[in-house]
Amino acid sequence: MGAVANYQIGALDYNVTRECGAMNHRVGATEARRKLPELLRGVRSGKRYTITHRGRTVAELVPAEEAKRPEPAAAVEAMKRFIARRRTIRGVDIKALIEYGRK
């Protein structure tokens, strides 16, 4: 884990972890609910937030980046490569396995 610092900006208290050169702001779920408009302004400016509940991570609030979405054709090609690589199990009755799992 990277360096950790605690500080306050406006009405928000931050527990900030610097990992891989990016700053990740940890915010409790109750605080995130109360301060959502302020958090969204931060996201618009490129900040990333980890929302926690009782100290455990439950969500990431990050900027939506259109450039990171895969092209549909690339996704289809990746799926075709995956299907070609997978091993098949000969002689297995899939329907029987499904029925067995339902019991």
C-alpha positions in Angstrom: 0.0 0.0 0.0 1.2 3.5 -0.7 1.6 6.5 1.6 -1.4 7.5 3.6 -2.3 11.1 4.8 -5.3 12.6 6.5 -6.5 16.1 5.7 -9.6 18.2 5.4 -10.9 20.2 2.4 -14.0 22.2 2.9 -16.4 20.0 4.8 -14.9 16.7 3.8 -12.3 14.8 5.8 -10.1 12.6 3.6 -8.0 9.6 4.2 -5.9 9.7 1.1 -3.8 6.8 -0.2 -1.3 7.5 -2.9 -0.9 4.4 -5.1 0.8 4.1 -8.4 1.0 7.9 -8.7 -2.8 8.4 -8.3 -4.6 9.8 -5.3 -7.5 7.8 -4.0 -9.8 9.5 -1.5 -11.5 7.3 1.0 -14.9 8.5 2.1 -17.4 6.8 4.5 -20.7 5.8 3.0 -22.7 8.2 5.3 -20.4 11.1 4.4 -20.6 10.2 0.7 -24.4 10.3 0.8 -24.4 13.7 2.5 -21.7 15.2 0.3 -22.5 13.6 -3.1 -22.7 16.9 -5.1 -19.3 17.8 -3.8 -17.9 14.4 -4.6 -19.3 14.6 -8.1 -17.6 17.9 -8.7 -14.4 16.3 -7.6 -14.9 13.4 -10.0 -15.6 15.8 -12.8 -12.1 17.3 -12.1 -10.5 13.9 -12.2 -10.5 12.8 -8.6 -11.2 9.2 -7.5 -13.0 8.2 -4.4 -13.3 4.9 -2.5 -16.5 4.7 -0.6 -16.3 2.6 2.6 -18.8 1.2 5.0 -17.4 0.3 8.5 -13.9 0.5 7.1 -14.5 -1.9 4.2 -14.4 -0.8 0.6 -17.9 -1.0 -1.0 -17.6 1.2 -4.1 -15.3 3.2 -6.3 -16.4 6.6 -7.6 -14.3 7.4 -10.6 -14.5 9.6 -13.7 -16.3 7.9 -16.7 -13.9 7.6 -19.5 -15.3 6.9 -22.9 -11.8 6.1 -24.3 -11.5 3.1 -22.0 -14.6 1.4 -23.5 -13.6 -1.4 -25.9 -14.7 -1.2 -29.5 -17.5 -3.7 -30.2 -15.4 -5.4 -33.0 -12.4 -5.8 -30.6 -14.7 -7.3 -28.0 -16.1 -9.8 -30.5 -12.6 -10.8 -31.6 -11.5 -11.2 -28.0 -14.5 -13.5 -27.3 -13.7 -15.6 -30.4 -10.1 -16.0 -29.2 -11.3 -17.0 -25.7 -13.8 -19.6 -27.2 -11.1 -21.0 -29.4 -8.7 -21.5 -26.5 -11.1 -23.1 -24.0 -11.0 -26.8 -23.4 -14.1 -28.8 -24.0 -15.1 -31.8 -21.9 -16.2 -34.7 -24.0 -18.8 -37.1 -22.8 -20.3 -34.8 -20.1 -24.0 -34.4 -20.0 -24.4 -30.7 -19.3 -28.2 -31.0 -18.7 -27.6 -33.7 -16.1 -25.1 -31.5 -14.3 -27.5 -28.6 -14.3 -30.3 -30.8 -12.9 -27.9 -32.1 -10.3 -27.0 -28.6 -9.2 -30.6 -27.7 -8.8 -31.2 -30.4 -6.2 
